[in-house]
Amino acid sequence: MARECEVCGKGPQVGNTVTLRGKAKYLGGVGTKVTGINRRQFKPNLQRVRVTVRGTNKSMRVCTQCIRSGAITKLIKAVPFKLPGADGTGVKAKKK
């Protein structure tokens, strides 16, 4: 399928939208009534991400839960910036 996560296989799910009318009893009304039920689709939050798989880089559609959980390794485009002296070299320590 086109709209599914390539890692976990999560795809669209179906459910209902329930339309209510009336004032709730705890607010002083006579209660809410269901006036309509319609079918709807819950779509996964898919992102197109460049992923490193077995040493090769490819573009995949991955859900945000797989990205956040660390199920994939994102492509590193550049080495992150490092401050001088962060590893203990280059900057003298202050005396107290």
MARLUMNU-64887 format. One record per residue: residue number from 1; residue in one letter; x, y, z of N, C-alpha, C, O in turn. Coordinates in nm, 4 decimals, decimal comma. Example, Ala and Ser with C-alpha at 12.3 -4.5 7.8 and 13.67 -1.06 7.14 Angstrom:
2
+-----+------+----------+----------+----------+----------+----------+----------+----------+----------+----------+----------+----------+----------+
!  nr ! rest !      n.X !      n.Y !      n.Z !     ca.X !     ca.Y !     ca.Z !      c.X !      c.Y !      c.Z !      o.X !      o.Y !      o.Z !
+-----+------+----------+----------+----------+----------+----------+----------+----------+----------+----------+----------+----------+----------+
!   1 !    A !   1,3190 !  -0,5690 !   0,7800 !   1,2300 !  -0,4500 !   0,7800 !   1,3200 !  -0,3300 !   0,7800 !   1,4236 !  -0,3319 !   0,8465 !
!   2 !    S !   1,2850 !  -0,2250 !   0,7080 !   1,3670 !  -0,1060 !   0,7140 !   1,2900 !   0,0030 !   0,7870 !   1,3409 !   0,1138 !   0,8039 !
+-----+------+----------+----------+----------+----------+----------+----------+----------+----------+----------+----------+----------+----------+
END
This chain:
96
+-----+------+----------+----------+----------+----------+----------+----------+----------+----------+----------+----------+----------+----------+
!  nr ! rest !      n.X !      n.Y !      n.Z !     ca.X !     ca.Y !     ca.Z !      c.X !      c.Y !      c.Z !      o.X !      o.Y !      o.Z !
+-----+------+----------+----------+----------+----------+----------+----------+----------+----------+----------+----------+----------+----------+
!   1 !    M !   0,0840 !  -0,1197 !   0,0000 !   0,0000 !   0,0000 !   0,0000 !   0,0874 !   0,1245 !   0,0000 !   0,2017 !   0,1216 !   0,0456 !
!   2 !    A !   0,0334 !   0,2320 !  -0,0507 !   0,1102 !   0,3554 !  -0,0614 !   0,1168 !   0,4291 !   0,0713 !   0,2206 !   0,4862 !   0,1047 !
!   3 !    R !   0,0107 !   0,4291 !   0,1456 !   0,0033 !   0,5079 !   0,2691 !   0,0272 !   0,4217 !   0,3917 !  -0,0575 !   0,4153 !   0,4808 !
!   4 !    E !   0,1428 !   0,3548 !   0,3969 !   0,1745 !   0,2786 !   0,5165 !   0,3222 !   0,2926 !   0,5495 !   0,4047 !   0,3188 !   0,4620 !
!   5 !    C !   0,3537 !   0,2749 !   0,6763 !   0,4913 !   0,2853 !   0,7237 !   0,5711 !   0,1665 !   0,6704 !   0,5268 !   0,0519 !   0,6781 !
!   6 !    E !   0,6896 !   0,1957 !   0,6162 !   0,7723 !   0,0894 !   0,5596 !   0,8487 !   0,0125 !   0,6669 !   0,9122 !  -0,0885 !   0,6365 !
!   7 !    V !   0,8437 !   0,0586 !   0,7922 !   0,9130 !  -0,0098 !   0,9005 !   0,8165 !  -0,0994 !   0,9785 !   0,8409 !  -0,2192 !   0,9928 !
!   8 !    C !   0,7079 !  -0,0421 !   1,0285 !   0,6155 !  -0,1192 !   1,1127 !   0,4878 !  -0,1618 !   1,0407 !   0,4128 !  -0,2447 !   1,0923 !
!   9 !    G !   0,4619 !  -0,1057 !   0,9208 !   0,3433 !  -0,1455 !   0,8452 !   0,2150 !  -0,0767 !   0,8877 !   0,1062 !  -0,1185 !   0,8480 !
!  10 !    K !   0,2261 !   0,0282 !   0,9679 !   0,1067 !   0,0997 !   1,0124 !   0,0399 !   0,1686 !   0,8938 !   0,1063 !   0,2366 !   0,8155 !
!  11 !    G !  -0,0917 !   0,1511 !   0,8807 !  -0,1664 !   0,2096 !   0,7700 !  -0,2920 !   0,2780 !   0,8191 !  -0,3112 !   0,2924 !   0,9399 !
!  12 !    P !  -0,3791 !   0,3212 !   0,7269 !  -0,5030 !   0,3880 !   0,7667 !  -0,5961 !   0,2929 !   0,8423 !  -0,6037 !   0,1738 !   0,8120 !
!  13 !    Q !  -0,6658 !   0,3476 !   0,9403 !  -0,7662 !   0,2711 !   1,0140 !  -0,8987 !   0,3439 !   1,0042 !  -0,9018 !   0,4655 !   0,9851 !
!  14 !    V !  -1,0082 !   0,2705 !   1,0172 !  -1,1403 !   0,3314 !   1,0054 !  -1,2053 !   0,3413 !   1,1425 !  -1,1779 !   0,2616 !   1,2322 !
!  15 !    G !  -1,2917 !   0,4406 !   1,1565 !  -1,3624 !   0,4626 !   1,2819 !  -1,4862 !   0,5458 !   1,2558 !  -1,5302 !   0,5581 !   1,1414 !
!  16 !    N !  -1,5416 !   0,6018 !   1,3589 !  -1,6648 !   0,6796 !   1,3482 !  -1,6456 !   0,8208 !   1,4012 !  -1,5690 !   0,8431 !   1,4950 !
!  17 !    T !  -1,7164 !   0,9168 !   1,3399 !  -1,7331 !   1,0479 !   1,4001 !  -1,8743 !   1,0502 !   1,4558 !  -1,9708 !   1,0263 !   1,3833 !
!  18 !    V !  -1,8861 !   1,0784 !   1,5824 !  -2,0160 !   1,0788 !   1,6495 !  -2,0557 !   1,2233 !   1,6739 !  -1,9850 !   1,2969 !   1,7426 !
!  19 !    T !  -2,1693 !   1,2642 !   1,6173 !  -2,2199 !   1,3995 !   1,6341 !  -2,3188 !   1,4013 !   1,7497 !  -2,4150 !   1,3245 !   1,7514 !
!  20 !    L !  -2,2944 !   1,4904 !   1,8473 !  -2,3788 !   1,4999 !   1,9663 !  -2,4530 !   1,6334 !   1,9669 !  -2,4057 !   1,7327 !   1,9117 !
!  21 !    R !  -2,5702 !   1,6334 !   2,0305 !  -2,6478 !   1,7557 !   2,0430 !  -2,7089 !   1,7584 !   2,1826 !  -2,7487 !   1,6543 !   2,2350 !
!  22 !    G !  -2,7165 !   1,8748 !   2,2418 !  -2,7777 !   1,8888 !   2,3733 !  -2,6763 !   1,9293 !   2,4778 !  -2,5559 !   1,9318 !   2,4522 !
!  23 !    K !  -2,7260 !   1,9608 !   2,5949 !  -2,6422 !   2,0044 !   2,7057 !  -2,6239 !   1,8887 !   2,8030 !  -2,7192 !   1,8175 !   2,8346 !
!  24 !    A !  -2,5011 !   1,8705 !   2,8500 !  -2,4704 !   1,7590 !   2,9397 !  -2,5468 !   1,7727 !   3,0712 !  -2,5780 !   1,8835 !   3,1146 !
!  25 !    K !  -2,5764 !   1,6592 !   3,1338 !  -2,6536 !   1,6591 !   3,2585 !  -2,5793 !   1,7307 !   3,3708 !  -2,6403 !   1,8021 !   3,4505 !
!  26 !    Y !  -2,4463 !   1,7115 !   3,3771 !  -2,3715 !   1,7746 !   3,4867 !  -2,3666 !   1,9258 !   3,4717 !  -2,3299 !   1,9964 !   3,5656 !
!  27 !    L !  -2,4038 !   1,9766 !   3,3528 !  -2,4117 !   2,1209 !   3,3325 !  -2,5539 !   2,1741 !   3,3499 !  -2,5785 !   2,2932 !   3,3306 !
!  28 !    G !  -2,6477 !   2,0858 !   3,3864 !  -2,7850 !   2,1285 !   3,4095 !  -2,8797 !   2,0984 !   3,2951 !  -2,9949 !   2,1416 !   3,2978 !
!  29 !    G !  -2,8337 !   2,0254 !   3,1948 !  -2,9188 !   1,9922 !   3,0809 !  -2,9880 !   1,8585 !   3,1008 !  -2,9813 !   1,7983 !   3,2080 !
!  30 !    V !  -3,0546 !   1,8134 !   2,9952 !  -3,1260 !   1,6856 !   3,0008 !  -3,0413 !   1,5720 !   2,9434 !  -3,0865 !   1,4576 !   2,9383 !
!  31 !    G !  -2,9206 !   1,6023 !   2,9008 !  -2,8313 !   1,4991 !   2,8487 !  -2,8082 !   1,5144 !   2,6996 !  -2,8893 !   1,5740 !   2,6288 !
!  32 !    T !  -2,6970 !   1,4602 !   2,6528 !  -2,6653 !   1,4709 !   2,5108 !  -2,7257 !   1,3536 !   2,4349 !  -2,7399 !   1,2436 !   2,4883 !
!  33 !    K !  -2,7612 !   1,3793 !   2,3088 !  -2,8168 !   1,2760 !   2,2224 !  -2,7272 !   1,2604 !   2,1003 !  -2,6691 !   1,3578 !   2,0522 !
!  34 !    V !  -2,7164 !   1,1389 !   2,0508 !  -2,6414 !   1,1127 !   1,9289 !  -2,7324 !   1,1454 !   1,8113 !  -2,8401 !   1,0875 !   1,7969 !
!  35 !    T !  -2,6878 !   1,2393 !   1,7266 !  -2,7703 !   1,2784 !   1,6122 !  -2,7149 !   1,2271 !   1,4803 !  -2,7812 !   1,2381 !   1,3772 !
!  36 !    G !  -2,5949 !   1,1715 !   1,4818 !  -2,5400 !   1,1177 !   1,3579 !  -2,4104 !   1,0437 !   1,3814 !  -2,3315 !   1,0799 !   1,4687 !
!  37 !    I !  -2,3891 !   0,9389 !   1,3020 !  -2,2650 !   0,8628 !   1,3059 !  -2,2162 !   0,8491 !   1,1630 !  -2,2859 !   0,7944 !   1,0775 !
!  38 !    N !  -2,0945 !   0,8997 !   1,1371 !  -2,0364 !   0,8919 !   1,0035 !  -1,9044 !   0,8182 !   1,0111 !  -1,8335 !   0,8256 !   1,1114 !
!  39 !    R !  -1,8715 !   0,7462 !   0,9034 !  -1,7440 !   0,6764 !   0,8960 !  -1,6330 !   0,7763 !   0,8632 !  -1,6543 !   0,8731 !   0,7901 !
!  40 !    R !  -1,5158 !   0,7513 !   0,9178 !  -1,4017 !   0,8359 !   0,8880 !  -1,2761 !   0,7507 !   0,8865 !  -1,2794 !   0,6333 !   0,9235 !
!  41 !    Q !  -1,1644 !   0,8105 !   0,8433 !  -1,0389 !   0,7388 !   0,8333 !  -0,9337 !   0,8080 !   0,9184 !  -0,9161 !   0,9296 !   0,9102 !
!  42 !    F !  -0,8634 !   0,7294 !   1,0007 !  -0,7512 !   0,7795 !   1,0792 !  -0,6249 !   0,7448 !   1,0020 !  -0,5931 !   0,6273 !   0,9840 !
!  43 !    K !  -0,5519 !   0,8477 !   0,9557 !  -0,4336 !   0,8243 !   0,8741 !  -0,3079 !   0,8390 !   0,9597 !  -0,3020 !   0,9284 !   1,0441 !
!  44 !    P !  -0,2070 !   0,7530 !   0,9398 !  -0,0826 !   0,7641 !   1,0171 !  -0,0040 !   0,8866 !   0,9735 !  -0,0144 !   0,9312 !   0,8592 !
!  45 !    N !   0,0749 !   0,9405 !   1,0662 !   0,1585 !   1,0575 !   1,0385 !   0,2886 !   1,0083 !   0,9749 !   0,3847 !   0,9756 !   1,0446 !
!  46 !    L !   0,2899 !   1,0036 !   0,8413 !   0,4052 !   0,9527 !   0,7685 !   0,4949 !   1,0671 !   0,7237 !   0,4471 !   1,1715 !   0,6794 !
!  47 !    Q !   0,6254 !   1,0460 !   0,7360 !   0,7241 !   1,1438 !   0,6925 !   0,8193 !   1,0748 !   0,5958 !   0,8548 !   0,9584 !   0,6147 !
!  48 !    R !   0,8605 !   1,1475 !   0,4919 !   0,9606 !   1,0938 !   0,3999 !   1,0983 !   1,1271 !   0,4570 !   1,1344 !   1,2440 !   0,4703 !
!  49 !    V !   1,1753 !   1,0220 !   0,4908 !   1,3018 !   1,0382 !   0,5610 !   1,4108 !   0,9625 !   0,4854 !   1,3872 !   0,8539 !   0,4325 !
!  50 !    R !   1,5307 !   1,0216 !   0,4810 !   1,6467 !   0,9516 !   0,4245 !   1,7044 !   0,8632 !   0,5352 !   1,7430 !   0,9125 !   0,6412 !
!  51 !    V !   1,7099 !   0,7318 !   0,5095 !   1,7462 !   0,6338 !   0,6109 !   1,8673 !   0,5546 !   0,5627 !   1,8794 !   0,5250 !   0,4438 !
!  52 !    T !   1,9577 !   0,5201 !   0,6559 !   2,0703 !   0,4338 !   0,6257 !   2,0311 !   0,2899 !   0,6563 !   2,0025 !   0,2552 !   0,7709 !
!  53 !    V !   2,0302 !   0,2056 !   0,5514 !   1,9943 !   0,0650 !   0,5663 !   2,1068 !  -0,0190 !   0,5082 !   2,1333 !  -0,0127 !   0,3882 !
!  54 !    R !   2,1743 !  -0,0988 !   0,5935 !   2,2836 !  -0,1863 !   0,5532 !   2,3907 !  -0,1135 !   0,4729 !   2,4391 !  -0,1652 !   0,3722 !
!  55 !    G !   2,4274 !   0,0052 !   0,5169 !   2,5333 !   0,0812 !   0,4530 !   2,4912 !   0,1653 !   0,3336 !   2,5706 !   0,2454 !   0,2842 !
!  56 !    T !   2,3671 !   0,1490 !   0,2858 !   2,3180 !   0,2300 !   0,1735 !   2,2121 !   0,3261 !   0,2238 !   2,1427 !   0,2988 !   0,3218 !
!  57 !    N !   2,2005 !   0,4397 !   0,1550 !   2,1025 !   0,5404 !   0,1931 !   1,9846 !   0,5344 !   0,0977 !   2,0022 !   0,5303 !  -0,0240 !
!  58 !    K !   1,8632 !   0,5339 !   0,1540 !   1,7448 !   0,5364 !   0,0699 !   1,6353 !   0,6151 !   0,1375 !   1,6363 !   0,6341 !   0,2592 !
!  59 !    S !   1,5402 !   0,6610 !   0,0572 !   1,4291 !   0,7403 !   0,1068 !   1,3140 !   0,6471 !   0,1406 !   1,2767 !   0,5611 !   0,0609 !
!  60 !    M !   1,2582 !   0,6651 !   0,2601 !   1,1487 !   0,5783 !   0,3039 !   1,0369 !   0,6628 !   0,3628 !   1,0591 !   0,7740 !   0,4106 !
!  61 !    R !   0,9154 !   0,6070 !   0,3582 !   0,8021 !   0,6672 !   0,4285 !   0,7916 !   0,5987 !   0,5639 !   0,7653 !   0,4787 !   0,5720 !
!  62 !    V !   0,8125 !   0,6762 !   0,6707 !   0,8182 !   0,6200 !   0,8055 !   0,7240 !   0,6984 !   0,8953 !   0,7156 !   0,8207 !   0,8844 !
!  63 !    C !   0,6530 !   0,6293 !   0,9840 !   0,5643 !   0,6979 !   1,0776 !   0,6486 !   0,7648 !   1,1865 !   0,7617 !   0,7239 !   1,2127 !
!  64 !    T !   0,5925 !   0,8670 !   1,2486 !   0,6675 !   0,9449 !   1,3466 !   0,7014 !   0,8631 !   1,4706 !   0,8008 !   0,8921 !   1,5372 !
!  65 !    Q !   0,6222 !   0,7621 !   1,5032 !   0,6540 !   0,6801 !   1,6199 !   0,7804 !   0,5980 !   1,5974 !   0,8579 !   0,5761 !   1,6905 !
!  66 !    C !   0,8015 !   0,5525 !   1,4736 !   0,9241 !   0,4784 !   1,4431 !   1,0449 !   0,5710 !   1,4464 !   1,1533 !   0,5296 !   1,4877 !
!  67 !    I !   1,0278 !   0,6960 !   1,4034 !   1,1380 !   0,7913 !   1,4065 !   1,1749 !   0,8231 !   1,5511 !   1,2928 !   0,8251 !   1,5862 !
!  68 !    R !   1,0759 !   0,8476 !   1,6336 !   1,1014 !   0,8852 !   1,7738 !   1,1555 !   0,7695 !   1,8561 !   1,2356 !   0,7910 !   1,9470 !
!  69 !    S !   1,1129 !   0,6459 !   1,8257 !   1,1562 !   0,5306 !   1,9047 !   1,2967 !   0,4849 !   1,8694 !   1,3554 !   0,4037 !   1,9409 !
!  70 !    G !   1,3519 !   0,5369 !   1,7584 !   1,4863 !   0,4973 !   1,7180 !   1,4878 !   0,3699 !   1,6359 !   1,5914 !   0,3038 !   1,6279 !
!  71 !    A !   1,3758 !   0,3334 !   1,5745 !   1,3692 !   0,2127 !   1,4924 !   1,4470 !   0,2288 !   1,3624 !   1,4786 !   0,1298 !   1,2964 !
!  72 !    I !   1,4783 !   0,3532 !   1,3251 !   1,5553 !   0,3793 !   1,2038 !   1,6793 !   0,4597 !   1,2405 !   1,6848 !   0,5217 !   1,3467 !
!  73 !    T !   1,7779 !   0,4584 !   1,1525 !   1,8946 !   0,5441 !   1,1690 !   1,8925 !   0,6445 !   1,0563 !   1,9047 !   0,6081 !   0,9393 !
!  74 !    K !   1,8770 !   0,7708 !   1,0911 !   1,8682 !   0,8766 !   0,9917 !   2,0041 !   0,8999 !   0,9272 !   2,1086 !   0,8770 !   0,9881 !
!  75 !    L !   2,0002 !   0,9457 !   0,8035 !   2,1200 !   0,9784 !   0,7279 !   2,1872 !   1,1006 !   0,7893 !   2,1215 !   1,2021 !   0,8125 !
!  76 !    I !   2,3188 !   1,0918 !   0,8163 !   2,3950 !   1,2044 !   0,8702 !   2,4590 !   1,2766 !   0,7526 !   2,5470 !   1,2221 !   0,6860 !
!  77 !    K !   2,4146 !   1,4000 !   0,7268 !   2,4663 !   1,4762 !   0,6134 !   2,6002 !   1,5398 !   0,6453 !   2,6869 !   1,5446 !   0,5581 !
!  78 !    A !   2,6204 !   1,5888 !   0,7670 !   2,7445 !   1,6542 !   0,8062 !   2,7739 !   1,6224 !   0,9520 !   2,6836 !   1,5911 !   1,0297 !
!  79 !    V !   2,9009 !   1,6308 !   0,9877 !   2,9412 !   1,6079 !   1,1263 !   2,8932 !   1,7254 !   1,2101 !   2,9128 !   1,8400 !   1,1699 !
!  80 !    P !   2,8313 !   1,7015 !   1,3245 !   2,7826 !   1,8115 !   1,4074 !   2,8962 !   1,9020 !   1,4547 !   3,0102 !   1,8579 !   1,4686 !
!  81 !    F !   2,8639 !   2,0282 !   1,4791 !   2,9607 !   2,1260 !   1,5271 !   3,0022 !   2,0928 !   1,6693 !   2,9182 !   2,0592 !   1,7528 !
!  82 !    K !   3,1332 !   2,1023 !   1,6973 !   3,1845 !   2,0769 !   1,8317 !   3,2539 !   2,2019 !   1,8820 !   3,3285 !   2,2660 !   1,8080 !
!  83 !    L !   3,2300 !   2,2367 !   2,0062 !   3,2953 !   2,3512 !   2,0678 !   3,4399 !   2,3162 !   2,1001 !   3,4683 !   2,2037 !   2,1413 !
!  84 !    P !   3,5317 !   2,4107 !   2,0820 !   3,6706 !   2,3823 !   2,1201 !   3,6803 !   2,3677 !   2,2717 !   3,6255 !   2,4486 !   2,3466 !
!  85 !    G !   3,7491 !   2,2655 !   2,3149 !   3,7652 !   2,2431 !   2,4578 !   3,6570 !   2,1570 !   2,5187 !   3,6613 !   2,1292 !   2,6386 !
!  86 !    A !   3,5605 !   2,1143 !   2,4404 !   3,4537 !   2,0305 !   2,4932 !   3,5060 !   1,8937 !   2,5326 !   3,4526 !   1,8295 !   2,6231 !
!  87 !    D !   3,6131 !   1,8481 !   2,4627 !   3,6712 !   1,7175 !   2,4948 !   3,7950 !   1,7307 !   2,5846 !   3,8636 !   1,6318 !   2,6108 !
!  88 !    G !   3,8233 !   1,8526 !   2,6314 !   3,9343 !   1,8733 !   2,7224 !   4,0611 !   1,9221 !   2,6569 !   4,1622 !   1,9404 !   2,7247 !
!  89 !    T !   4,0587 !   1,9438 !   2,5265 !   4,1790 !   1,9898 !   2,4577 !   4,1563 !   2,1318 !   2,4082 !   4,0446 !   2,1691 !   2,3724 !
!  90 !    G !   4,2645 !   2,2114 !   2,4064 !   4,2575 !   2,3431 !   2,3473 !   4,2294 !   2,4573 !   2,4431 !   4,2700 !   2,5703 !   2,4158 !
!  91 !    V !   4,1619 !   2,4326 !   2,5540 !   4,1265 !   2,5393 !   2,6470 !   4,1785 !   2,5016 !   2,7854 !   4,1566 !   2,3902 !   2,8329 !
!  92 !    K !   4,2488 !   2,5975 !   2,8504 !   4,2994 !   2,5721 !   2,9849 !   4,1864 !   2,5838 !   3,0872 !   4,0951 !   2,6653 !   3,0733 !
!  93 !    A !   4,1953 !   2,5024 !   3,1873 !   4,0950 !   2,5067 !   3,2943 !   4,1232 !   2,6252 !   3,3854 !   4,2388 !   2,6610 !   3,4079 !
!  94 !    K !   4,0153 !   2,6869 !   3,4385 !   4,0296 !   2,8017 !   3,5288 !   4,0684 !   2,7525 !   3,6683 !   4,0232 !   2,6474 !   3,7136 !
!  95 !    K !   4,1544 !   2,8320 !   3,7362 !   4,1907 !   2,8022 !   3,8727 !   4,0899 !   2,8638 !   3,9671 !   4,0386 !   2,9727 !   3,9416 !
!  96 !    K !   4,0614 !   2,7950 !   4,0753 !   3,9629 !   2,8460 !   4,1709 !   4,0285 !   2,9053 !   4,2904 !   3,9603 !   2,9530 !   4,3811 !
+-----+------+----------+----------+----------+----------+----------+----------+----------+----------+----------+----------+----------+----------+
END
